[in-house]
Structure formats: C-alpha cells, structure tokens
Amino acid sequence: MKKTSFWSKEGLAWRQFTEAKHPAFWRWHNGWRLRLMTEEIAMAWDWPAEVTIMKRKLFCEWKTLETGQQIRMPTEDEWHRLCSQAGVEELGNSAANANLHLDHFASCCPVTRYQHGNWYDVVGNVWQWTETPIYPFDNFKVHPLYDDFTTPTFDGKHNLIKGGSWISSGKRSGVLGRVMHLGVTLLSTLDFAILPLKLRQHLLRLTTKVISYCQNMQNFTLVTPGME
C-alpha cells in the first residue's frame, strides 16, 4: 500500500506543501521527544496525538483497513451522546475530573489518567475533532470582536472541535462549548497573523495583562505530569 493512498486530495496537497513528516510537536534528537509549552520531554507515548483533521481522517482510513470495521470521527450529536453515556456534566466550582483549565497540569497528560464512565478523556486534555462542520444556531448574532471570525467559516469546510483542552477555561471548557477551527494548523499553534484585526488587538491587550499578572505572582510553577 502506497504511503499516499489514505490521503484525501486536499490532505495530500497540504502534506506536499508543508512537507510534514510527523506531528508538529514531535522532535527528533537521537530519539523522539515531545515539545511542551515550556520544555521538551522524552516522548510520552500514552499522551494524545495533536494532529490536523486531515491526519485524523487519515488515521481513520488506515484503522478501517486494519480492523475491517468502519472507523470515523463522531459527529457533534454523537459526541454529546457519548458525554451523556459517560456521565460527563457541566463543571462546577471544584476541580474537574479531567485535564481542563489548568486545574491539574500545564500540559497534556496520559489518556488513561481521567476516566469517564467506561471511557477515558471524553473531555479535556486536547480538543477533539468531529465530523460536523460548524453552522449557526437559530437567532445567531455576530459578536463585535468576531465580526470577521465566525461567519466566514459557515462554508462546510471548518469542522467543530469539542471537549476542551488542558488550558481551556470558561464556556470553552463546558460540554456545550462549540469551537470551530481556522484552517489546518493546530489550534494551540494558530498563526497569529490569520486572526482578524479586532481579535488580534484584543489578544494583545489580554496578553499584556496576563504577562503582568504572572510577573507579579509568587511561587508560580508550571507542572508537567510525571514531574509533580
């Protein structure tokens, strides 16, 4: 089987353009290592793989052939059904039973660390791709800071991601959170230049406040699983 046989036409064009040979956060230094937010560690093979939707679909195609069963990503509705079956509810004021909004770590962690019903990592750790392109709910209104952010993605080509990540907070960390993805880069490494002007200005102001806050904090430590 040729290495390119599982790629879609769009995916193969992206791969050839980027010359991607492995997930973006993998590094080779006499062995595979994983780049985190502030450091590199020995490859954590039981951590989630952070990949584009094209790579995720590629894996599903390969797994379908390997198992003889139809494998694909869940739709948004199927993901909500999984949350219901797993007993996942909206977060309260206590720490989450999931790797969410910096409650536990400042990085990913093993996918078997947090169990939800009969499954693991139903929410948290990393965002999860779905088969569902983003679409507006009834009575949708554009936020002033996002006037050129959301509506251009109502084209059937921008898929929803669900579940939140280790750094997701607020509404994005909730079961009802809906986030679309701009392009094929990783959400956590989005090219700042492709964001709309108003949002870039807002993020610059917010980043300045966050940096000032962190500089004034005492005993501020980023914790990586396995190094607590």
Secondary structure, 3 states (H helix, E strand, C coil): CCCCCCCCHHHHHHHHHHCCCCCCCEEECCCEEEECCCCEEECCCCCCCCCCHHHHHHHHHHHHHHHCCCCCCCCHHHHHHHHHHHCCCCCCCCCCCCCCCCCCCCCCCCCCCCEECCEECCCCCCCEEEEEECCCCCCCCCCHHHCCCCHHHCCCCCEEEECCCCCCCHHHHCCCCCEECCCCCCHHHCCHHHCCHHHHHHHHHHHHHHHHHHHHCCCCCCCCCCCC
